[in-house]
């Protein structure tokens, strides 16, 4: 009897397992939930190459760089040496130049509607120039401890202050309209410098690095990185020495919209480079 009971129990268990297996086989598979947040947030790697080299004044401590109508408009820094200048791209020759008073340290600049707007480092004051003559036509004040890079989107002047914040200001009232904070997969991205609007994205240097960041204009998210490590060696620029007047960090991005060309340089670099990124 005990053996018969065991057989009956085994049969019942086998039948139950069979029914369960059949039910599981016919049951739709449970959806697999994968968290793609981290994968999505990791910036794409942007490849780069040098297309062409142009001469650049090695005495220019570049803070702002912009291209328009075949010329480069450059803002330079250092107390006693700051200026705003127009140069010939092909020869590097300075065609027009307006020097700043020695008490001002020139920073980022941008060209909008026939005017050039230029920041100062810690003076809280900006200067306005006629783009055709580089004659100073006015001044403005901005509310930030420091002024770094500057660009525009056709309607607003946009500058950064050494943190991860872009300030949008009205070019008529110079009142702040909004802010955009820059972040990547690790959090806030500080020391953003010398930005430029290229094909709908902000491209910017990150101070003391050889990286160019591609930033979403709506979210402030870093969506791409170009690591230009080794570029100095490729063009014969020595490593950082820390001595004043010698080639310093990479800084300066300009875009030729019509030709879809990107130009970069550095502080006291003897060359301006046309580079291929993802343009």
Secondary structure, DSSP 8 states (H G I E B T S, - for coil): -HHHHHHHHHHHHHHHHHHHHHHHHHS---------HHHHHS-EE---EEEEEEE--TT--EEEEEEETTEEEEEE-STTT-EEEEEETTT--EEEEEE--TT--EEEEEEETTEEEEEESSS-EEEEEETTT--EEEEEE--SS----EEE-SSEEEEE-SSSEEEEEETTT--EEEEEE-EETTEE---EEEEEEETTEEEEEETTSSEEEEEETTT-BEEEEEE-TTHHHHTT-------TTS---EEEEEEETTTTEEEEEETT-SEEEEEES--
